[in-house]
Amino acid sequence: MHRDVCATYFHFALSELLRREGLYTIHATALERNGHGVLIPGSSGRGKTTCCIALLRGGYRYLSDDHPLIRENESGIELLCFPEKIDVTDRTIEFFPEIKEATGDLGWGIQKRYFYAGEFYPNAIVDACRPSLIIIPEINNNARSRLLPLPKNRLLEELLVQGLLVFDKEIAGRQFETFCRLVDGVDCYRLSFGRDVLELPRVIDEALGA
């Protein structure tokens, strides 16, 4: 099997073992800025990785592009690093000059090219942080990106789609409760993601500042 297929099977098994220890994975990008965690969940094709790279080059630090871990301890909810490779389409590469210039050096997966965060953004990886902001991206063709307030119940629905698999009812119940407390403790928005990709750090900075 291709190593990406092997990695998928390995991650599935690992996720199930970690869930038993109170560590829950979710299909999302996760980054940090000045101690504030930003979680960007979403299915493939919704701009999640493009958001990740735009924020990385804007000074944010990286936890994961696809599978950050979420856990709850005495002091609250925490996001944990899972620093896998970052898979990129040709369209995403076009937005970022430093990656475009090095296209020939990128690795090849099954369908996409890939790189590791430290190859382009040194010292850009952080081990853990507290979540402050969750954003659901939607790509549009507008000139400017903007954030729109998102009801917490709608956000919870999105998170459950990206993170809750019910194989064990008791474990799933604990994960659901953790996700509920996560949503309750953050600001949440829908990102209308426009053509101003490189301006995204400014948009997110304003939300964190508010």
C-alpha positions as CSV (number, residue, x, y, z in Angstrom):
1,M,0.0,0.0,0.0
2,H,1.0,3.6,-0.5
3,R,2.4,5.1,2.7
4,D,-0.5,7.6,2.8
5,V,-2.9,4.7,2.9
6,C,-0.9,3.0,5.6
7,A,-0.9,6.3,7.6
8,T,-4.7,6.5,7.3
9,Y,-5.1,3.1,8.8
10,F,-2.6,3.8,11.5
11,H,-4.2,7.1,12.4
12,F,-7.6,5.5,12.7
13,A,-6.3,2.8,15.1
14,L,-4.3,5.4,17.1
15,S,-7.3,7.7,17.4
16,E,-9.5,4.9,18.9
17,L,-6.8,4.2,21.5
18,L,-6.3,7.8,22.4
19,R,-10.1,8.3,22.8
20,R,-10.0,5.8,25.6
21,E,-7.5,8.0,27.4
22,G,-9.5,11.2,26.9
23,L,-7.6,12.5,23.9
24,Y,-10.0,13.3,21.0
25,T,-9.0,14.0,17.4
26,I,-10.9,16.2,15.0
27,H,-10.5,16.9,11.3
28,A,-9.3,20.5,11.6
29,T,-6.4,22.9,11.3
30,A,-5.1,24.2,14.6
31,L,-2.8,27.2,15.2
32,E,-1.7,29.4,18.0
33,R,-1.0,33.1,18.4
34,N,0.2,34.7,21.7
35,G,-1.2,31.8,23.7
36,H,-4.6,31.8,21.9
37,G,-5.6,28.7,20.0
38,V,-7.4,28.9,16.6
39,L,-9.3,25.8,15.5
40,I,-10.5,25.6,11.8
41,P,-12.5,22.4,11.2
42,G,-13.9,21.5,7.9
43,S,-14.2,18.9,5.1
44,S,-11.7,18.7,2.3
45,G,-12.1,21.5,-0.3
46,R,-13.3,24.2,2.2
47,G,-10.1,26.1,2.4
48,K,-8.8,24.7,5.6
49,T,-5.2,24.2,4.5
50,T,-5.0,27.5,2.7
51,C,-6.1,29.2,5.9
52,C,-3.4,27.2,7.8
53,I,-0.6,28.4,5.5
54,A,-1.8,32.0,5.3
55,L,-1.8,32.2,9.1
56,L,1.6,30.4,9.4
57,R,3.3,32.9,7.2
58,G,1.5,35.7,9.1
59,G,3.3,34.7,12.4
60,Y,0.9,32.0,13.8
61,R,2.4,28.8,15.1
62,Y,1.4,25.3,14.0
63,L,-0.2,22.5,15.9
64,S,-1.7,20.4,13.0
65,D,-3.2,20.8,9.6
66,D,-5.5,17.8,9.8
67,H,-5.7,16.0,13.2
68,P,-5.0,18.1,16.3
69,L,-5.9,16.5,19.6
70,I,-8.3,17.9,22.2
71,R,-8.2,17.0,25.8
72,E,-9.7,18.3,29.0
73,N,-7.9,18.6,32.4
74,E,-8.3,20.4,35.6
75,S,-7.6,23.8,34.0
76,G,-9.9,23.4,31.1
77,I,-9.8,22.4,27.4
78,E,-6.4,22.1,25.6
79,L,-5.3,21.7,22.0
80,L,-2.3,19.5,21.4
81,C,0.1,19.3,18.5
82,F,0.0,16.5,15.9
83,P,2.6,17.9,13.4
84,E,1.9,15.8,10.3
85,K,2.8,16.9,6.8
86,I,0.7,19.6,5.1
87,D,-0.9,18.4,1.8
88,V,-1.4,21.1,-0.8
89,T,-3.2,21.3,-4.2
90,D,-1.7,23.2,-7.1
91,R,-4.3,26.0,-6.5
92,T,-3.2,26.4,-2.9
93,I,0.5,26.5,-4.0
94,E,-0.2,29.5,-6.3
95,F,-1.2,31.7,-3.4
96,F,2.2,31.5,-1.6
97,P,5.3,32.7,-3.4
98,E,7.8,30.9,-1.1
99,I,6.1,27.5,-1.7
100,K,5.5,28.1,-5.5
101,E,9.3,28.8,-5.9
102,A,10.1,25.5,-4.3
103,T,7.4,23.4,-6.0
104,G,10.0,21.0,-7.4
105,D,11.2,20.2,-3.9
106,L,7.8,19.3,-2.5
107,G,7.0,15.6,-1.7
108,W,4.3,13.7,-3.6
109,G,1.4,12.0,-1.9
110,I,-1.4,10.1,-3.6
111,Q,-3.2,13.1,-5.0
112,K,-1.4,16.2,-3.6
113,R,2.1,17.5,-2.9
114,Y,3.2,18.1,0.6
115,F,5.7,19.7,2.9
116,Y,6.4,20.1,6.6
117,A,5.7,23.3,8.4
118,G,9.3,23.8,9.6
119,E,10.7,23.6,6.0
120,F,9.2,27.0,5.2
121,Y,8.4,28.5,8.6
122,P,11.2,27.8,11.1
123,N,10.3,27.7,14.8
124,A,6.6,27.7,13.8
125,I,5.5,24.6,15.8
126,V,4.0,24.8,19.3
127,D,3.2,21.8,21.6
128,A,-0.1,23.0,23.1
129,C,-2.4,25.9,23.8
130,R,-5.9,26.9,25.1
131,P,-8.5,27.4,22.4
132,S,-9.9,30.9,22.0
133,L,-11.5,30.9,18.5
134,I,-13.2,28.4,16.2
135,I,-13.8,29.3,12.6
136,I,-15.8,27.4,9.9
137,P,-14.4,28.3,6.5
138,E,-16.4,28.7,3.3
139,I,-14.7,29.7,0.0
140,N,-16.3,32.4,-2.0
141,N,-15.3,34.6,-4.9
142,N,-15.5,37.9,-3.0
143,A,-12.6,40.3,-3.0
144,R,-12.4,40.4,0.8
145,S,-12.6,37.8,3.5
146,R,-14.9,38.5,6.5
147,L,-16.0,36.8,9.7
148,L,-19.7,36.3,10.4
149,P,-20.9,35.3,13.9
150,L,-21.9,31.7,14.2
151,P,-24.4,30.3,16.7
152,K,-22.8,27.9,19.1
153,N,-25.3,25.2,18.5
154,R,-24.5,25.3,14.8
155,L,-20.8,25.2,15.5
156,L,-21.3,22.1,17.7
157,E,-23.1,20.4,14.8
158,E,-20.1,21.1,12.6
159,L,-17.6,19.8,15.2
160,L,-19.5,16.6,15.6
161,V,-19.5,15.9,11.9
162,Q,-15.7,16.3,11.9
163,G,-14.8,14.5,15.1
164,L,-17.4,12.2,16.6
165,L,-17.4,8.5,15.5
166,V,-19.6,6.3,17.7
167,F,-18.0,2.9,18.3
168,D,-18.3,2.9,22.1
169,K,-21.3,4.8,23.6
170,E,-19.6,5.6,26.9
171,I,-16.5,7.1,25.2
172,A,-18.6,8.9,22.6
173,G,-20.6,10.5,25.5
174,R,-17.5,11.8,27.2
175,Q,-16.2,13.2,23.9
176,F,-19.6,14.9,23.2
177,E,-19.4,16.5,26.7
178,T,-15.8,17.7,26.0
179,F,-16.9,19.2,22.6
180,C,-19.8,21.0,24.3
181,R,-17.5,22.6,26.9
182,L,-15.0,23.5,24.1
183,V,-17.7,25.3,22.1
184,D,-19.0,27.0,25.3
185,G,-15.6,28.5,26.0
186,V,-14.6,30.0,22.6
187,D,-15.7,32.7,20.2
188,C,-17.1,31.2,17.0
189,Y,-17.5,32.5,13.4
190,R,-18.1,31.4,9.9
191,L,-15.3,32.6,7.6
192,S,-16.4,33.9,4.2
193,F,-13.0,33.2,2.6
194,G,-12.4,35.6,-0.3
195,R,-9.6,36.2,-2.7
196,D,-7.4,38.2,-0.3
197,V,-5.7,35.0,1.0
198,L,-2.6,36.8,2.3
199,E,-4.7,39.2,4.4
200,L,-6.3,36.5,6.4
201,P,-3.9,36.9,9.4
202,R,-5.2,40.5,9.8
203,V,-8.8,39.3,9.8
204,I,-8.1,36.6,12.5
205,D,-6.0,39.0,14.5
206,E,-8.9,41.4,14.8
207,A,-11.2,38.6,16.1
208,L,-8.6,37.5,18.7
209,G,-8.1,41.1,19.7
210,A,-11.8,41.6,20.1
